[in-house]
Amino acid sequence: MKTQLEKAQAFVDLHRRGNCFVIPNPWDAGSAKLLRHLGVPALAGTSAGFAFSQGKTDPTITVQDMLPHLAQLAAATDLPLSADLQSGFGPSADDAARTIIEAAATGIVGGSIEDATGDPDDPLYDIGLATDRIRAAAEAARSLGFKFVLTGRAENFRVGRPDLGDTIRRLQAYQEAGADVLFAPGLRTADEIAEVVRSVDRPVNIMMGMPGMPLTVPELARLGVTRVSLGASLARAAYGALVRAAREVLEQGTFAYADDALDAATLNRIFAPA
């Protein structure tokens, strides 16, 4: 198993200029090991996917839930793991900094801090406070004994405030505050993505796996995107397969779903101790 320092360096190397890589999002140790078996270069956590696996909603996940989960994911493979650290599990800059330190102790080598408040009436932190939170997170990341790749997230599009200008202003502020990667989940068009990439000088993460987004990885690479994440879409796809299979049995009394299931021998081989 690679050390945290080795994982961190591998993760930094993936973000080199001109590279574009897919970083899929497992929600438990089994899905992490399956993705590793398929040859992906790195993994990213999904707070929503993890929440679903616990029978919970994303907003109800606490730092006490998240830290043991991240430790399990980080130990499951030798791949670099970046975490979805939500809004830093608290409103203050100190909360964001503490979250980075605590999360890094689980074995992860990167993580994102978002600027969503969780309040539907006031869904985004003021840009000044949001920037202070990223600055504190960046300072905490620099105190670690390895390069922790910090992602600053502008949540405008995700919370129903699809203002590209404000999104870019926020990403630029997070860049100046020390974020290593910039991310605005919810961008859907090539023009939006290209404008964001042109407006910053840090690697840009784009989330795919949403309906109505026909862009491909090669097309995203041509737009200048460095990192392509999948959010909770793989978890949702797995749950979709489960629901379809159960409905087939309950409504039709048939079992054709089993034709597409992975066989036990394959899973036992993938999950066998190294």
C-alpha positions in Angstrom: 0.0 0.0 0.0 1.3 3.4 -0.9 2.0 6.0 1.8 -0.1 9.1 2.1 2.9 11.1 0.8 3.2 8.9 -2.3 -0.6 9.2 -2.9 -0.3 13.0 -2.5 2.5 13.2 -5.1 0.6 11.0 -7.5 -2.5 13.2 -7.2 -0.5 16.4 -7.8 1.0 14.8 -10.9 -2.4 14.1 -12.3 -3.2 17.9 -12.2 -0.3 18.8 -14.5 -1.1 21.3 -17.2 -2.6 19.7 -20.3 -3.7 16.6 -18.6 -7.4 15.6 -18.3 -8.5 12.7 -16.1 -11.6 11.2 -14.7 -12.0 10.9 -11.0 -15.0 8.7 -10.2 -16.8 8.8 -6.9 -17.2 5.6 -4.9 -19.6 5.6 -1.9 -18.2 2.6 0.0 -15.1 0.4 0.1 -16.6 -2.1 -2.3 -17.3 0.5 -5.0 -13.8 2.0 -4.4 -12.2 -1.4 -5.0 -14.2 -2.1 -8.1 -13.2 1.3 -9.6 -9.6 0.6 -8.7 -9.9 -2.8 -10.5 -11.1 -0.9 -13.6 -7.9 1.1 -13.7 -9.0 4.6 -12.6 -6.1 6.9 -11.5 -7.7 8.5 -8.4 -11.0 8.6 -6.5 -13.2 11.3 -5.1 -15.7 11.0 -2.3 -19.4 11.8 -2.6 -21.2 13.0 0.4 -24.6 12.4 -1.3 -23.6 8.9 -2.4 -22.4 8.1 1.1 -25.6 9.6 2.6 -27.7 7.4 0.4 -25.8 4.3 1.5 -26.7 5.1 5.1 -30.3 5.7 4.3 -29.9 9.4 4.9 -30.0 12.7 2.9 -26.9 14.6 2.0 -27.5 17.6 4.4 -27.9 15.4 7.4 -24.3 13.9 7.1 -22.1 15.2 10.0 -18.4 15.3 10.3 -18.7 12.5 12.8 -20.3 10.4 10.0 -17.9 11.5 7.4 -14.5 11.0 9.0 -14.8 7.2 9.6 -16.2 6.8 6.1 -13.2 8.7 4.6 -10.8 6.5 6.6 -12.4 3.4 5.2 -12.3 4.7 1.6 -8.7 5.8 1.9 -7.6 2.4 3.3 -9.6 0.5 0.7 -7.2 1.1 -2.2 -3.7 2.6 -2.9 -5.3 5.4 -5.1 -5.2 9.1 -4.1 -8.6 10.0 -2.5 -10.1 13.5 -2.5 -13.0 14.2 -0.2 -16.3 16.1 -0.5 -16.0 18.1 2.7 -19.3 19.9 2.1 -19.1 23.4 3.5 -16.4 22.6 6.0 -19.0 21.3 8.5 -19.5 24.8 10.0 -20.0 28.4 9.0 -16.7 29.9 10.1 -13.2 30.0 8.7 -12.0 28.1 11.7 -14.5 25.4 11.0 -13.1 25.0 7.4 -9.5 24.9 8.7 -10.4 22.3 11.4 -12.2 20.1 8.9 -9.1 20.1 6.6 -6.8 19.0 9.5 -9.3 16.3 10.8 -10.0 15.0 7.3 -6.3 14.8 6.3 -5.8 12.5 9.3 -8.0 9.9 7.7 -5.5 9.4 4.8 -7.1 11.5 2.1 -4.8 13.8 0.0 -7.3 16.4 -1.2 -10.7 17.8 -0.5 -13.2 20.5 -1.4 -14.8 23.3 0.6 -18.0 24.7 -0.9 -19.7 28.1 -0.4 -23.3 26.9 0.1 -24.9 27.7 3.4 -27.6 25.1 3.5 -30.2 27.8 4.0 -32.7 28.0 1.1 -33.4 31.6 1.9 -29.8 32.6 1.8 -28.0 29.8 0.0 -24.5 31.2 -0.6 -22.0 32.7 1.9 -21.1 36.2 1.2 -18.1 36.2 -1.1 -15.9 37.8 1.6 -16.7 35.2 4.2 -16.5 32.4 1.6 -13.1 33.6 0.6 -11.9 33.8 4.2 -13.0 30.2 4.6 -11.0 29.0 1.6 -8.0 31.0 2.8 -8.2 29.4 6.3 -8.5 25.9 4.6 -5.5 26.6 2.4 -3.4 27.7 5.4 -4.4 24.5 7.2 -3.6 22.4 4.1 -0.1 24.0 4.0 0.5 23.0 7.6 0.4 19.3 6.7 3.4 17.2 5.9 2.4 16.6 2.3 0.7 18.5 -0.5 -3.0 18.5 0.1 -4.9 19.5 -3.0 -7.6 21.9 -2.0 -10.6 22.5 -4.2 -12.7 25.7 -3.9 -16.3 25.2 -5.0 -18.7 27.9 -6.1 -22.2 26.5 -5.7 -24.2 29.1 -7.6 -25.7 26.8 -10.2 -26.4 24.0 -7.8 -28.4 26.2 -5.4 -30.5 27.9 -8.1 -28.4 31.0 -8.6 -27.1 30.4 -12.1 -25.1 33.6 -12.4 -22.0 32.8 -14.4 -20.4 36.2 -13.7 -20.7 35.7 -9.9 -19.5 32.1 -10.2 -16.4 33.3 -11.9 -15.8 36.1 -9.4 -16.0 33.6 -6.6 -13.7 31.1 -8.3 -11.2 33.9 -8.9 -11.3 34.9 -5.3 -10.9 31.3 -4.1 -7.9 31.0 -6.5 -6.3 34.0 -4.9 -7.1 32.6 -1.4 -5.0 29.5 -2.1 -7.3 26.9 -3.7 -5.4 24.5 -6.0 -8.4 23.4 -8.0 -11.6 25.3 -8.9 -15.0 23.7 -9.2 -18.5 25.0 -10.1 -20.9 22.1 -10.0 -23.9 22.5 -12.3 -22.2 24.0 -15.3 -23.8 22.4 -18.3 -22.7 23.9 -21.6 -19.4 24.1 -23.5 -19.6 27.9 -23.5 -20.0 28.1 -19.7 -17.2 25.7 -19.1 -14.9 27.4 -21.6 -15.6 30.8 -20.0 -14.7 29.4 -16.5 -11.5 27.8 -17.8 -10.4 31.1 -19.5 -11.1 33.1 -16.4 -8.8 31.3 -14.0 -5.3 29.9 -13.9 -5.9 26.8 -11.8 -7.0 23.4 -12.8 -10.8 23.2 -13.3 -13.0 20.3 -12.2 -16.2 19.7 -14.0 -18.9 17.3 -12.7 -20.6 15.0 -15.3 -23.2 12.3 -14.9 -26.2 14.7 -15.0 -29.0 14.2 -17.5 -28.8 16.5 -20.5 -25.0 16.8 -20.7 -23.8 15.3 -23.9 -20.2 16.4 -23.6 -17.5 13.7 -23.7 -14.2 13.4 -21.9 -12.2 14.3 -25.1 -14.5 17.4 -25.6 -13.9 18.5 -22.0 -10.2 18.1 -22.5 -10.3 20.3 -25.5 -12.1 22.9 -23.5 -9.2 22.9 -21.0 -10.8 20.9 -18.2 -8.3 19.0 -16.0 -10.5 16.9 -13.8 -13.9 15.2 -14.5 -15.8 14.0 -11.5 -19.1 12.1 -11.4 -20.7 13.2 -8.1 -23.3 10.8 -6.8 -24.2 9.6 -10.3 -22.6 6.2 -10.0 -24.3 5.6 -6.7 -27.6 6.7 -8.2 -27.0 4.4 -11.2 -26.4 1.5 -8.8 -29.6 2.2 -6.8 -31.4 2.6 -10.1 -30.4 -0.9 -11.1 -31.5 -2.2 -7.7 -34.9 -0.6 -8.0 -35.4 -1.9 -11.6 -34.4 -5.4 -10.5 -36.7 -5.4 -7.5 -39.6 -4.0 -9.5 -39.1 -6.7 -12.1 -39.4 -9.4 -9.5 -42.3 -7.8 -7.6 -44.3 -6.7 -10.6 -43.5 -9.3 -13.3 -42.3 -12.2 -11.3 -39.2 -12.6 -13.5 -35.5 -12.5 -12.8 -33.9 -11.3 -16.0 -32.0 -8.7 -14.0 -29.6 -11.4 -12.9 -28.2 -11.7 -16.5 -26.5 -8.4 -16.0 -25.3 -8.9 -12.5 -21.6 -9.5 -11.7 -21.0 -13.1 -10.8 -19.8 -14.0 -7.3 -16.5 -15.4 -8.5 -15.5 -12.2 -10.1 -16.4 -10.1 -7.1 -14.6 -12.5 -4.8 -11.5 -12.3 -7.0 -11.6 -8.5 -7.0 -12.2 -8.2 -3.2 -9.7 -10.9 -2.2 -6.9 -9.7 0.1 -3.8 -8.7 -1.8 
